[in-house]
Amino acid sequence: MAIIITDECINCGACEAECPNTAIYEGGVEWTFAEGTELTGQVNSKTGISADADEELEPISYDLYYIATDKCTECKGFHEEPQCAAVCPVECCIPDEDHVETEEELLAKKAMLHCE
């Protein structure tokens, strides 16, 4: 499953630099599929988003850091554990029960994001 950032977030930004997929954004910042990945052209995500990889998409949160579910792989294929959760000083990076994915699905998402 993807990781979410709860409203206990203190906006310290420690998580953002740790994400190997550039899936974490500051509140209010638009996100793209292309940033931090090798995606180009049209992307059709598992959550139903259809957009050009470079298209700026609406922020998921305007007040707190957020994770773009379609880019989160829980660090599978990169690290043993989600790095956002490992560095979060208030433990607000938790599994997203609304977006459950198997390890195989997460590794396939990693391969898709990084054109492997």
Buried (B, 14 or more C-beta within 10 A) or exposed (E): BBBBBEEEBEEEEBBBEBBBBBBBBEBEBEBBBBBBBEBEEEBEBBEEBEBBBEBEBEBBBEEBBBBBBBBBBBBBBBEEEBBBBBBBEEEBBBBBEEBEBEEEBBBBBBEBBBEE
